[in-house]
């Protein structure tokens, strides 16, 4: 029986990352990078979990990847799900929050991909998928910092796609609309009345983690071999509204 392809995922223990891990676990060997180990209910989704705080510096990322090198075969896919959101008007932006947003949403992904490539841990023909947001193109009040990080990811994806095309490595981002994950629900600005008002704008109904997971599964499959450098909006028609 053929060995399952090996996939590296960040943030696979909650939110969209968990939904993606649940969708992929039967067909792929998943290696999870997250701040804490998964609980017993979901530990079986992963071949292994490497505890790593992606808010740390590049040296900690490099050390964790070096520990994996030789233990797992080169990854056929990398899925970047870890991220944070902070809502604040421009006059209330805090330096520490801005640093954390860029460090986790942008820098950690750049350093992961850089070191995976340098260590020879990404296979030729692999697929790299980074989670962006519709906020990258349609920002809203209070989301200036978050929107900047997602716009940065979308542009990084395009450059990475160009640089890695000679190895047939595909690089794409997904721009989901609002999906009620723990990251969303813990934001005080997202009151039940606000969410209910916002959901009316989603022409195909509320988003679910499965919607994102299905697209990720396609993007890491052989069916997407001619798709790279794209920022794919997945929002049930929300971006059609003003």
N, C-alpha and C positions, 0 to 999 in steps of 0.2 A: 504494500500500500504506500502511495506517495506521501512524503512528508508535507505537512501543511506549511505554506509560506509564513514567514515570521514578520510581524508588524510591530513597530514601536509606536506607542500612544502616550501622550501626556494628559494628565487629568482624567484618567479613565475610571475614577472611583465615584464620580458624582456628575449630576447635570447631563449636558449633551455628551460628554465623554463616556459616561456610564451607558447611556443609550446606544452609543456607537459600539462600545465593547460588547454589549449584549447581542447586538446584531451580527457581529463578526466572529464571535468566539467559536462557533461550530466549524468555521472554515479556515481560520487562521490561528497561529500561535501568537498570542498577544504578550508583549513585554510592556509593562506599565511604569512610567515615571510619574511619581506623585509625592506630595509632601508627607503623606502618611500611608500605612498599609491599608488595603481594603479590609472591610469587616468580613466575618466568616460567610455571610450570605452571598457575597460576590467574589470571594477570593478565587473560586474555581474558574472564573472567566479568564484568568491570566496564567501564563506559563511562569512568570515571576514578576515581582514588583520591586523596583529600585526606589528607595526613599530618597528624595532629592527636593530641596526647596529651590524652585526655579527663580526665586527672588534673589538668590545668591549670585556670586560673580562667575565669570567664565571658567575659572580654575576648578570650581566645584563641579560644574557640568562636565568638563573634560575628564576629571578624575572618575566620575561615575560611568562615563562611556568607556574609558580604558578598562574599568573593572568588568564590563560586559564583553569587551572584544575577546574573541576566542571562545567565549562561553556560548554565544548564539551565532548563528550564521548571518551573513549580511541581510539587512532588512529589505523586504520587497516593497514596504510602504512605511511612511512616517505620517502620523496623524497628530496635529498639534491642537489640543483642546483646552489646555490650561489658559485661564484668563480671568481678569477682574474688571469690574466696572465701578466707577465713582461718578456720582451725579452732583454737580455743583455749578452755579453760575460763574462766569469768568472772574468776578470780583471776589469769589470765595475759594478759588483754586489754591490748594496747599502744595508747597514744593514737595513734601514727602509723598503725597498722593500721586502727583505727576510723575515722580521718579519711579514709584512702584508700578504704575500703569505701563510706562514704557519698558521697564525692566522685565515684567512678566509677559505682557502682550506682544512685545516686539523683540527686545534684546535676547531673551532666552531662546526664542525660536531661531534667530540668526546664529547664535552661538551653538545651538544644538546641531543645526544643519551644517555649519562650518566644520565642526569637529567630527561629526559622523562621516563627512566626506574625506577629511584629512586622515581619519583612522581606517578608511576603506570599509565602512560599515553600512554603506548603501549600495545595493546591487544595481548593476546596469538594468535599465528598463523599469526601475522602481517608480512609484508614485508618491509624491509628497503633497499632503493636503493640510492646509492651514485654515482654521476657523476665523473668519472676519465677521462682518456685520453689515446690515443695510445702513448702519450709521456712517459707514465710510463714505457713502455717496449721498445719503439723506440725513444729515445730522439734525439734532433737535436741541431745544433749549436745555442747558445744563450738561450737555454731552460733548463739550468741546474737547476735553482731554481724551476721553474714550474714543471719540471719532477720529482724532488724529492718529491714535495708535493703529486703528483698523485701516485707515488710509495708507499708513506706512507699510503694513503687512501686504496690502493689495499691490503696492508698487514693488515691494521686495519680490513677490511671487513672479512678476513679469521678468525682472532681471534674472532671477534664479532659473526660470524656464529657458531663457536664452543661453545662459552659461552652461546648463546641463543637458541641452538637447543633443549634443554629440554622443552622449551616453544613453540616449533614449529615456532619460529620466524626466518624468512629467511633474510639473509643479502648478497647482491650482489652489485658489481659495474659495470658500463658501461664505456667502453673505446671508446668514439667516435673519429672518424677522424676529419679532418677540416670541419667545417660547418660555413658558413658565417653569424655569429651572430654579434651584435654590439661589443662584446668583441674582436672579430677578426678584424673587419673593422677599429677599432680605433687605432690599432697597426701600427705605421709608417713603421715597417719592412715588413708588408704584403702589398706590392705595388700591383697594378693590374697585372703587369707582373709576379711577384712572384706567386700570386694566380693562374694565368692562367697556369703557368709552373707546379705548384703543382697538379692542378686538373687533369692533364693528367695521373697521377699515380693512380687515383681512377678508377679502372676497371669497376665499375658499375655506374660511373657518379658522379656528385657532391652530397654531403650529404645535407639533408634537416632536419629541426627540427622534421618533421613528422616521419622520420626514427627512431630517438631516442624515440620520444613519443610512437610509436607503441611498442617498446621493453619494455619501462617502463610499459605500460598498461598490457603487458603480465606478467611482473615480479610481479605486485601487484595483479594479478588475481589468482584464484584457480588453473589455469592451470600450475602454476610454483611451486606447493607444494613440489616437490622433488628436487628443485634447490636452493642451498645455498653455500656461500663461494666462488663464482665464479667472476672472472674479465673478463667480456664479451667484446671482441673486436667487434666493429661495425664501419667498415671503408670502405665498398664497395670495398674491395680487396687492399686497399692502403698498408697494411702491407706485402703484397706479393712482393712488389717492394723494390729494394735496396734504 
